[in-house]
Each structure stands twice: as structure tokens, then as C-alpha cells.
Amino acid sequence: MQNLEDYTPEMLVFYQNLPAPVQNAVRHADVELEDLDSLAVFAENLAKLYDGGRRTEG
């Protein structure tokens, strides 16, 4: 689980602007996110997974 107290101010702003399901997944992830770039890549990949799960075809 992520400790948001370890996030930089920039990381917190980025995190707070993520969709709620992605925020929840990031918060509970057992990965080391040390900087904004690693957080952004991780969140982008999660967002793709969540978006893909909600799409419906024709």
C-alpha cells in the first residue's frame, strides 16, 4: 500500500487528479513509486486497464 505522505507535492497533485478507481488501485498497489514519472507510468497503465474493461463493442 502506498504511503501518500512520502509523495512529493507534484505527485500528490497528479494523484488527486486521477479518476477514483485509478486512485484506489494506486493507493493499494504493492509497488515502489519513487517519483512523478514512475507514478505517471503506473497510473497510465492502470487507466488503460480500467478503460478497456468498460468499453463495449458495437
Residue pairs with C-beta under 8 A, 6 or more apart in sequence:
1 27
1 28
1 29
1 30
2 26
2 27
2 28
2 29
2 33
4 12
4 15
4 27
7 15
7 39
8 35
8 36
10 36
11 33
11 35
11 36
11 39
14 36
14 39
14 40
14 43
15 23
15 26
15 39
15 43
16 23
18 26
18 43
18 47
19 47
19 50
21 50
22 43
22 46
22 47
22 50
25 46
25 50
26 33
26 39
26 42
26 43
26 46
29 42
31 42
32 38
33 39
33 42
